[in-house]
Amino acid sequence: MPTRKSPTSAEKKTTTRKAPARKAATTSAAAPIAVDAAEAKRIPTYDEIAMLAVQFWNERGCPFGSPEVDWLRAEATLHA
């Protein structure tokens, strides 16, 4: 079986990498930044969801199993 030689310096391809292009700033400091309603909504924290889920669980009489029901209900309530 023939052995494979490594390419000589003349046979090697030289590659150059271009630096990624930077985006120019489109907003000026004097212009007000527009915030749509989706961004203006505050995202509830883990603790807020947990406290509401416990409250829902207590209202249901502290049943065994399916804690996901209370958690998902708390998330839906706080995201609405």
SVG drawing of the C-alpha trace seen along z (x, -y; Angstrom):
<svg xmlns="http://www.w3.org/2000/svg" viewBox="-60 -64 67 66">
<polyline fill="none" stroke="black" stroke-width="0.4" points="0.0,0.0 1.5,-3.4 2.1,-5.9 0.6,-9.3 2.9,-12.3 2.1,-15.5 1.8,-18.4 4.8,-20.7 4.6,-24.3 4.0,-25.1 1.0,-22.7 -0.6,-24.0 -3.5,-26.3 -3.3,-29.5 -6.6,-30.5 -7.5,-33.8 -10.4,-34.4 -12.3,-37.5 -13.4,-39.2 -17.2,-39.3 -18.7,-42.5 -19.9,-44.8 -23.3,-46.2 -23.6,-50.0 -25.7,-51.5 -29.1,-52.4 -30.4,-54.4 -29.0,-57.7 -28.7,-58.6 -31.2,-61.5 -33.9,-59.3 -36.4,-57.6 -36.3,-53.8 -39.6,-52.3 -40.7,-49.4 -43.6,-47.3 -46.1,-45.7 -44.5,-42.3 -41.2,-43.6 -42.9,-45.9 -44.4,-42.8 -42.5,-41.7 -41.6,-38.1 -42.6,-36.5 -39.8,-35.0 -39.5,-31.4 -40.4,-32.4 -43.5,-34.2 -44.8,-31.2 -43.9,-28.9 -45.8,-31.0 -48.9,-31.2 -48.7,-27.4 -48.6,-26.7 -51.6,-29.0 -53.5,-27.1 -52.5,-23.7 -53.8,-24.9 -57.1,-26.0 -57.5,-22.5 -57.1,-20.9 -53.4,-19.8 -54.0,-16.7 -51.3,-14.1 -49.7,-14.0 -49.9,-16.2 -48.1,-19.3 -47.7,-20.3 -51.4,-21.2 -50.9,-24.0 -47.6,-25.1 -48.9,-25.4 -52.0,-27.2 -49.8,-29.7 -47.6,-30.3 -50.7,-30.9 -52.2,-33.3 -49.0,-35.3 -48.2,-35.4 -51.7,-36.7"/>
</svg>
